[in-house]
Amino acid sequence: LTSSNTINASADNQSYCQQPTSLIIKTMRSPILALALLAATVSARQAPFVKPALARATSSSSVQSSKSALDVTSALTTTDVNTKIAIRGGDDDASLSMSARFKIGGYFSLWYILNVVYNILNKKYLNVISAPLTVGSLQFLVGSLYCIILWTTKLRAPPILTPSGKTAVNKVGFYHMAGQELSMMSLNAGAVSFTHIVKALEPFFSAMVSGVIFGKWMNPVVYATLIPVVGGVAYACLKERAFSWLAFYTAMGSNLAFALRAVVSKSALDASGGELGENLTSVNLFGIVTCYAFIQSIPLFLMGEGLSFIQLWKDALPNSSTYELVKGLVISGLFHYLNNEVMYLALSNVHPVTLAVGNTMKR
């Protein structure tokens, strides 16, 4: 966490993704395409949705009587305290099979690799076109087109949402849009390392959102393990030579938005055996969330950056061709979508706080 002491914002923004990154991208061109194909294959081969044990156990009582997305979440909180503490993703049996553990580990590993490539590409093009809101919205567009193509060609069964499902997905889409746009603003405002230091607090936010807002409390020992994370981030921020308040506040806002996204998405997955729609697997859920996020991001980037993006694009043309810029934005958008889609595969099998801890390890 303290490694950012040796990195300042100006050096980071200028040298982080110039010649070294160009060399990386050139040498990784074939592996990058292979990774994208692998992620798409993993998502396409996902097993049909099976309603998790916890949701099955509660569906006969409170879940059946609730119709809205928030009712689904509150239904999971009507069980006794011990059940709330024991909530886990996908299975109520603590002794997972070895194959299940390898599958979850595979999701996390692929998520990490895809995210590394995305971060390199994203920062590279933000250095060229300093329009984080517009670039973020274009990445949503690429992801939306990707999943729409899969649905229209029947490579993936298209989801069908109920009215309560549309309400739930709309909220998750807003949290996803807000978290991504705030992350883009933070990365653009300060050093990459500083943004990732602050975003390492995501487990703390997930734990607080689960407990305070949705009433899902865990064992106190779990919260005690988050103290070193909070302390480490605070110490690293105090020692940060390239500290930026804008980068700090936007990264903290991103933590809150992504924590809400994870917890509400998990509740939707646990209760999506028919209450919210059909074919609502984890990858289909993220696909719809991405479409909603793109629509909601349009007014934001128009108000925040508007026509200035056109001038920034023209300023970038002397150093890059239009083809290279478009190709770069499309590839970065594809990797943004794929790394988050694999993350949703992991979320369907673990608790949101577990996912957030994995996110911190990734950083």
C-alpha positions in Angstrom: 0.0 0.0 0.0 2.9 2.4 0.7 4.5 1.7 -2.7 2.9 4.9 -4.1 5.3 7.0 -2.1 7.8 6.7 -5.0 5.2 7.7 -7.6 4.1 11.2 -8.2 1.1 12.3 -10.3 3.0 14.0 -13.1 5.4 11.1 -13.6 2.6 8.7 -13.4 0.4 10.4 -16.0 3.3 11.0 -18.4 5.4 7.8 -18.2 3.0 5.1 -16.9 1.6 4.3 -20.3 3.9 5.6 -22.9 6.8 3.6 -24.2 6.8 0.8 -21.6 3.1 0.3 -22.1 3.4 0.4 -25.9 6.0 -2.4 -25.6 3.7 -4.4 -23.3 0.8 -4.0 -25.6 2.8 -5.0 -28.7 4.2 -8.1 -27.0 0.9 -9.1 -25.5 -1.3 -8.5 -28.6 -2.0 -12.2 -29.2 -2.3 -13.1 -25.5 -4.8 -10.2 -25.1 -7.0 -11.6 -27.9 -6.7 -15.0 -26.4 -7.8 -13.7 -23.0 -10.8 -12.0 -24.5 -11.8 -15.2 -26.2 -11.2 -17.2 -23.0 -13.4 -14.9 -20.9 -16.1 -14.9 -23.5 -16.0 -18.8 -23.6 -16.2 -19.0 -19.8 -19.2 -16.7 -19.8 -21.0 -18.5 -22.6 -20.5 -21.9 -21.0 -21.9 -20.9 -17.6 -24.2 -23.5 -16.1 -27.9 -22.8 -16.1 -29.1 -20.8 -13.2 -30.0 -22.7 -10.1 -31.6 -20.8 -7.3 -29.2 -20.8 -4.3 -30.0 -22.7 -1.2 -30.6 -19.7 1.0 -33.1 -18.2 -1.4 -34.9 -21.5 -1.8 -35.2 -21.8 2.0 -36.7 -18.3 2.3 -38.8 -18.3 -0.8 -41.6 -20.2 0.8 -42.1 -17.5 3.4 -41.1 -13.9 3.0 -39.7 -13.9 -0.5 -42.9 -15.0 -2.1 -44.8 -12.2 -0.4 -42.4 -9.6 -1.6 -42.5 -8.2 -5.2 -40.0 -5.4 -5.4 -36.2 -5.6 -5.5 -35.8 -4.0 -2.1 -38.5 -6.4 -0.7 -36.3 -9.3 -2.0 -33.4 -7.9 0.0 -35.4 -7.3 3.1 -36.8 -10.8 2.9 -33.3 -12.1 3.3 -33.0 -10.2 6.6 -36.1 -11.6 8.3 -34.3 -14.8 9.3 -32.5 -15.1 12.7 -29.2 -13.5 13.5 -27.2 -16.7 13.0 -28.6 -17.1 9.5 -27.6 -13.5 8.6 -24.1 -14.1 9.8 -23.8 -17.3 7.8 -25.0 -15.9 4.5 -22.7 -17.0 1.7 -23.0 -17.1 -2.1 -24.5 -20.0 -4.0 -24.5 -22.7 -1.3 -25.2 -22.9 2.4 -22.8 -25.8 2.8 -19.5 -24.5 4.2 -17.6 -27.6 2.9 -17.4 -26.9 -0.8 -16.2 -29.6 -3.1 -12.7 -29.3 -4.4 -14.0 -28.8 -8.0 -16.2 -25.9 -6.8 -13.2 -24.3 -5.0 -11.1 -24.6 -8.2 -13.9 -23.1 -10.2 -14.2 -20.1 -7.9 -10.4 -19.7 -7.9 -10.4 -19.8 -11.7 -13.0 -17.0 -11.8 -10.8 -14.8 -9.5 -7.6 -15.6 -11.4 -9.2 -14.7 -14.8 -10.8 -11.6 -13.3 -7.4 -10.4 -12.0 -5.6 -11.0 -15.4 -8.4 -9.2 -17.4 -8.4 -6.3 -15.0 -4.6 -5.8 -15.3 -4.9 -5.5 -19.0 -7.9 -3.2 -18.7 -6.1 -0.9 -16.3 -3.1 -0.6 -18.6 -5.2 0.2 -21.7 -7.6 2.5 -19.8 -4.8 4.7 -18.4 -3.1 4.8 -21.7 -6.1 6.2 -23.5 -7.0 8.5 -20.7 -3.5 10.1 -21.1 -4.3 10.6 -24.8 -8.0 11.8 -24.3 -8.5 13.4 -20.9 -12.3 12.9 -20.9 -13.0 10.3 -18.2 -16.8 10.6 -18.3 -17.1 10.2 -22.1 -14.5 7.4 -22.2 -16.4 5.6 -19.5 -19.7 5.9 -21.3 -18.1 4.6 -24.5 -16.9 1.6 -22.6 -20.4 1.0 -21.4 -21.5 1.2 -25.1 -19.0 -1.4 -26.2 -20.1 -3.8 -23.5 -23.8 -3.2 -24.3 -23.2 -4.0 -28.0 -21.2 -7.1 -27.1 -24.0 -8.7 -25.0 -26.8 -7.5 -27.4 -24.9 -9.4 -30.2 -24.8 -12.5 -28.0 -28.6 -12.3 -27.3 -29.7 -11.5 -30.9 -27.6 -14.4 -32.3 -28.9 -16.8 -29.6 -25.4 -17.6 -28.4 -26.8 -16.7 -25.0 -30.4 -17.0 -23.9 -31.8 -13.4 -23.7 -33.1 -12.4 -20.3 -36.8 -11.4 -19.7 -37.4 -9.1 -16.8 -40.5 -8.7 -14.7 -41.5 -5.1 -13.6 -39.8 -5.7 -10.2 -36.8 -7.0 -12.1 -36.6 -3.9 -14.2 -36.7 -1.8 -11.0 -33.9 -3.8 -9.5 -31.7 -3.8 -12.6 -32.2 0.0 -13.0 -30.9 0.6 -9.5 -27.9 -1.7 -10.0 -27.2 0.0 -13.4 -27.1 3.4 -11.6 -24.6 2.1 -9.0 -22.5 0.5 -11.7 -22.5 3.7 -13.8 -21.7 5.9 -10.8 -18.9 3.7 -9.6 -17.2 3.4 -13.0 -17.5 7.1 -13.8 -16.2 8.1 -10.4 -13.3 5.6 -10.8 -12.5 7.2 -14.2 -12.5 10.7 -12.7 -10.2 9.5 -9.9 -7.7 7.9 -12.3 -7.7 11.0 -14.4 -7.2 13.4 -11.4 -4.3 11.6 -9.7 -1.8 8.8 -9.8 -3.0 5.4 -10.7 -1.4 3.9 -7.6 -3.1 6.4 -5.3 -6.6 5.6 -6.7 -6.0 1.9 -6.2 -4.8 2.5 -2.6 -8.1 4.3 -1.7 -10.2 1.7 -3.6 -8.6 -1.0 -1.4 -11.2 0.1 1.2 -14.0 -1.6 -0.8 -14.3 -4.5 1.7 -15.0 -2.0 4.5 -17.7 -0.3 2.4 -19.3 -3.7 1.4 -19.4 -4.8 5.1 -21.0 -1.5 6.2 -23.5 -1.5 3.3 -24.5 -5.1 4.0 -25.0 -4.4 7.7 -26.3 -0.9 8.0 -28.5 -0.6 4.9 -29.6 -4.2 4.3 -29.3 -5.7 7.8 -26.9 -8.6 6.9 -24.5 -8.8 9.8 -21.6 -11.2 10.0 -19.4 -12.4 12.8 -17.5 -9.6 14.6 -14.2 -11.3 13.8 -14.9 -10.5 10.1 -15.1 -6.8 10.8 -12.0 -7.0 13.0 -10.0 -8.3 10.0 -10.8 -5.1 8.1 -9.0 -2.9 10.7 -5.6 -3.5 9.1 -7.0 -2.6 5.7 -8.5 0.7 6.9 -5.3 1.5 8.8 -3.0 0.7 5.9 -5.0 2.8 3.5 -5.0 5.7 6.0 -1.3 5.5 6.5 -0.6 5.2 2.8 -2.7 8.3 2.1 -0.9 10.3 4.8 2.4 9.4 3.2 1.3 10.0 -0.4 3.4 12.7 -2.0 1.0 13.1 -4.9 -2.2 13.4 -2.8 -5.2 14.7 -4.6 -8.5 15.5 -2.9 -10.4 15.1 -6.1 -8.9 11.7 -6.7 -9.6 10.8 -3.0 -13.2 11.8 -2.9 -14.1 10.3 -6.3 -12.4 7.0 -5.3 -14.3 6.9 -2.0 -17.5 7.6 -3.9 -16.7 4.8 -6.2 -16.2 2.4 -3.3 -19.6 3.2 -2.0 -21.3 2.8 -5.4 -19.6 -0.5 -6.1 -20.4 -1.8 -2.6 -24.1 -1.0 -3.3 -23.8 -2.7 -6.7 -22.4 -5.9 -5.3 -24.8 -6.2 -2.4 -27.9 -5.4 -4.5 -26.7 -7.7 -7.3 -26.1 -10.5 -4.9 -29.6 -10.2 -3.5 -31.0 -10.1 -7.0 -29.1 -13.3 -7.9 -30.2 -15.1 -4.8 -33.8 -14.3 -5.5 -33.9 -14.5 -9.3 -35.6 -17.9 -9.6 -38.5 -16.2 -11.2 -39.4 -13.2 -9.1 -37.3 -10.8 -11.2 -37.3 -12.5 -14.6 -36.3 -15.4 -16.7 -32.7 -16.4 -17.8 -31.3 -14.1 -15.2 -27.9 -15.7 -14.8 -25.0 -13.8 -13.4 -23.6 -12.9 -16.9 -27.1 -11.9 -18.2 -27.7 -9.8 -15.1 -24.4 -7.9 -15.7 -25.3 -7.5 -19.4 -28.6 -5.8 -18.6 -26.9 -3.7 -15.9 -24.3 -2.5 -18.5 -27.1 -1.5 -20.9 -28.9 0.5 -18.2 -25.6 2.0 -17.1 -24.8 3.2 -20.6 -28.3 4.9 -21.0 -27.9 6.6 -17.6 -24.3 7.8 -18.4 -25.4 9.7 -21.5 -26.7 12.8 -19.7 -23.8 12.7 -17.3 -21.0 12.9 -20.0 -23.0 15.4 -22.1 -23.4 17.8 -19.1 -19.9 17.2 -17.7 -17.8 17.2 -20.9 -20.1 17.9 -23.8 -18.5 19.1 -27.0 -15.1 19.3 -25.4 -14.6 15.6 -26.2 -14.6 16.5 -29.9 -11.8 19.0 -29.4 -9.8 16.5 -27.3 -10.2 13.9 -30.0 -8.9 16.4 -32.6 -5.9 17.3 -30.4 -5.0 13.6 -30.1 -5.0 13.0 -33.9 -1.5 14.4 -34.6 0.0 11.6 -32.5 -2.5 8.8 -33.3 -4.8 8.0 -36.2 -8.5 7.8 -35.9 -8.4 4.0 -36.5 -5.9 3.6 -33.6 -8.0 5.7 -31.2 -11.3 3.9 -32.1 -9.6 0.4 -31.9 -8.0 1.3 -28.5 -11.3 2.5 -27.1 -13.2 -0.6 -28.4 -10.6 -3.0 -26.9 -10.5 -1.2 -23.6 -14.3 -1.2 -23.5 -14.3 -4.9 -24.3 -11.9 -5.7 -21.5 -13.8 -3.5 -19.1 -16.9 -5.5 -19.8 -15.3 -9.0 -19.8 -13.4 -8.4 -16.5 -16.6 -7.3 -14.8 -18.6 -10.1 -16.3 -16.1 -12.6 -14.9 -16.3 -10.7 -11.6 -20.1 -11.3 -11.6 -19.4 -15.1 -12.1 -17.3 -14.9 -8.9 -20.0 -12.9 -7.1 -22.6 -15.6 -7.9 -20.5 -18.0 -5.8 -19.3 -15.9 -2.8 -20.5 -13.2 -0.4 -20.1 -9.5 -1.5 -17.6 -8.9 1.3 -15.5 -11.9 0.1 -15.6 -10.4 -3.4 -14.4 -7.1 -2.0 -11.5 -8.7 -0.2 -10.5 -10.4 -3.4 -10.7 -6.9 -5.1 -8.3 -5.6 -2.5 -5.9 -8.5 -3.2 -6.2 -7.7 -6.9 -5.0 -4.1 -6.2 
